[in-house]
Every structure is written in structure tokens, then in C-alpha cells.
Amino acid sequence: MKAIMVMFDSLNRHMLEPYGCDWVKTPNFARLARHTALFDTSYVGSMPCMPARRELHTGRYNFLHRSWSPLEPFDDSMPQTLKQNGVHTHLVTDHQHYWEDGGATYHGRYTTFDLQRGQEGDPWHAHLPDDIDVPRTVNGRSGTWFRQDCVNRHYMPNEEDMPQARTFSGGMEFLRRNHAEDNWFLQIETFDPHEPYYSPQHYKDLYPHEWEGDTFDWPTYGKVTEDAAAVQHMRYMNAALVSMCDTWLGKVLDLMDELDLWKDTLLIVNTDHGFLLGEHDFWAKCCMPFYEEIAHTPLFIWDPRTCVAGARRKSLVQTIDLPATILDYFGLDLPPDMQGKPLRQTIVDDSPVREAAIFGIHGGHVNVTDGHYVYMRAPTSSDNQPLYNYTLMPTHMRGLFSTGELAGATLSEPFSFTKGVPTLKVPSQRGQADMQTLLFDVQVDPQQLSPLDDVEVEARMVRLMKDVMAATDAPSEQYSRLGLE
């Protein structure tokens, strides 16, 4: 058995031809759709980057218990389970969060790994002379992180030098060397099209437009303050990077053709979440409600056991289903704590695997969808309390928990999934903008422009939310924070 996952970061489904986009040039995603089952109702679970990857390993939600975090000692890792059962797992990635404090336990779960440097201010080259061009920007970006990104760009003058290209090249090198062998899983994971939107000029030339302002290819996280021309320019910069992703995806598809891998190799193409490019007057993610542009994701799967190609599937699926699908493909039992479901039968005949799915970020809305409605439940208290992190790995994205945070920690009783192990219970403070409860009919109103006021539908969605929260052993204070007692 062989399997490939091609994972992008912040890839918007509404920027892809198979999902109805008529202006972003993605012919290889269209080609991919002809080879695979395309999922129309795929949603995120835990947000953003590393919480999504924790789900990719464990197949269970974590955002109700924990913010951005490493894998925990009690977590069951899909790549490690494969490795322990004789499947060689290989990760090639340029996703720099893997070598920060908050992601440092992930890549070691693979048999081998290949880390490509240089994305988004990754502290890579130590270039001390003051001879690097640090341009003026529309949003006034400055500081060490921004300068480091300018340094990194200086060391990647050609497309083949860029992290995405090196990542895909590393993955294709693995395929050429090992395609005739059996029992391997390859994860090709690129940070693109995550911001900043740095791509070669020939991709930008696909989207000609007038722009004479300062450099603007790295949106902030928050409300849009720029004018309509700047918003459109940013969308073109994103589109250029999406087209670069499409090109490199095409090289993998070419190699699958050349090496005749379709006959015996599972292929999953996915992303962790989407990204707002001015929709709802917001840039980015995390600090606002998780609208469809963020939460509703593209997903393509080719399963050589079923040979289903060129088909669309409507069933509600999530990130947590991907590790379950991979373990099932290799004939392995799912860990008892895994909440995700294998998608083999869904690929065959659109069999549903769940009635409802929850998603969100620690301390933000708790969202639930049944594929027809999306319900965003906001905290009932102005201070968004009570809220705690439950962890044995007290790190944030780029640093450890402070002694001030840990001074308030207590020891919590074990959860159902911590294998009898108690955890630290650490007080947490965070929230999102516009924290109000919202209900949308996303079939009638996919842009979520008109919130509903429907007591019966809201009551049903609350019931679904509480059912899924109970199944994931949500902390008791999450119910009180949301007024769900």
C-alpha cells in the first residue's frame, strides 16, 4: 500500500476552478478533480495551522481543550502509528511552524523528514549587513520579522530556489527513488499559498492590473482599512501564488502518470483552512468569525480500491477524517480516541459519516454545521470566561508559557482521551472580534450576508453542538462560557 498527501496552507476553495472560480488559473486542480472524488462539504475543525495538524495526527478535535500546541504525550499520531506498523512515513515541508516551540513535536513522528527553510520570516539566513532592500509597504510592516522575510527573499531569486518548489522537488525525489517499493506514506506539505504572497513574476503576469503603490503582498490580521484597489491587488497577488501551487501540483500529477501510481496509490489533496481577502471587511483568519471562506475547505481524494474519479460528494466531512481514512487504507485499526471516520464508503456512494461537525479556535466562537446551516455560538460573558488550556506541553507558537501564566495552573482530572493522565489546567485569555451569536443558511446564503433569526433552527443546532461537545469530552466550563448549561 502506498499513499500521498499533498497539503497546502490557506488554500481557498473559491479560488479553484473545480469549485466554480472563473478567473484564477488552476488547470491542474481541474485536472485533479477529474481524477478524484471532490468533496463539496468539507470543513475545518480546530484552527489555525498547528491545531489543524494536531487533528491530522490524532483524528480528534482539540480546540475546546487547547490553543496552538505541540502534540501531547497522550496523543495518538497517525504517522507514528503507521511507522510502528511497518509503513515508512516521510514528511517534506516548508511549513516553518514545525521548528518553533509550538510545533516541535510533530515532524519527529515520521520515519524520515525533510524541512525546507525560508517561508514568512523564518529565521533562516543570518544576513547582518545593511544592504538588503526593505521596501515601504502599504500597511507599514516593519521590524525584525519583516526584515528577515526580505532577507529570505534575497536568497531565493529563482522559482527553483523558493521553498514551495524545493518542497515539491523533495517529494518528487522521494517518489522517483521509492515508487517501486511498498508500504510508504509521503506527505508533501507546502506553506503556500499562505501569506506573504511571494511568487515569480510570470505568475503575477497572469493577472495584469494597474498598481503603482508601495509593496502590498502581506495582509494584516484584522479589519480592512485599505481602498478597493488595494483589496483587488491583494487578491491578484494571492491568485498568482495559487497558480504557482497549481503548477507544482501538476508536476506531482505528471509523475503519478509517468510512474503509473494511480493503480495502487492513495492520493489526498487538502488544506488546513481558508483565508479572508477582504470579504466581510476582514483580512486573514483567527481574529474574526470563521466565515465560509475560512471554514469551508477544498478536498480531493483518489482511492485506488474504489477507482471513483470525476465525482462530487456532498456528505459532511472534516480534517479529523483524513487520518482515519489513511489508517483504514493501510488496514490498521483506528485508535479508540479517534473521532474521525474513514471515507472509503463515502467516496463510493456518498454515505454520510456524521450528522454535524463542530469547528473553531480556542476561546473563540464554537461553530456547528450540518452542511445546510452554520451556527456560531458566542460567549455570553464580556470577559469570555471561564477559559483554560489543558496541557502537558505548555508552549505557545513561538515561546513557552510564561511563569505568570503557569502561576495560576492547577492539576486537572484526566479527560477520556488522556489515557488516565492528568493535565495542567492553565487560565487562558483570548477572543475574536465581533463575538456575537450568528446563524446562517449557507445553502441559500453561501456568502453569509443575511443572518437568520429562527428559534427552531437555532434550537436544533444547539442540540447538535452539545451532542458533539459531549462526544469530545469538552471541559465543563465551555458549556458555561457559551451559556449552554
Secondary structure, 3 states (H helix, E strand, C coil): CEEEEEEECCCCHHHCHHHCCCCCCCHHHHHHHHHCEEECCEECCECCHHHHHHHHHHCCCCCCCCCCCCCCCCCCCHHHHHHHCCCEEEEEECCHHHHCHHHCCCHHHCCEEEECCCCCCCCCCCCCCCCCCCCCECCCCCHHHHHHHHHHHHCCCCHHHCHHHHHHHHHHHHHHHHCCCCCEEEEEECCCCCCCCCCCHHHHCCCCCCCCCCECCCCCCEECCCCHHHHHHHHHHHHHHHHHHHHHHHHHHHHHHHCCHHHCEEEEEEECCCCEECHHHEEECCCCCCCHHHHEECCEEECCCCCCCCEEECCCEECCHHHHHHHHHCCCCCCCCCCCCCCHHHHHHCCCCCCCEEEECCCCCEEEECCCEEEEECCCCCCCCCCEEEECCCECCCCECCHHHHHCCEEECCCCCCCCCCEEEEECCCCCCCCCCEEEECCCCCCCCCCCCCHHHHHHHHHHHHHHHHHCCCCHHHHHHCCCC
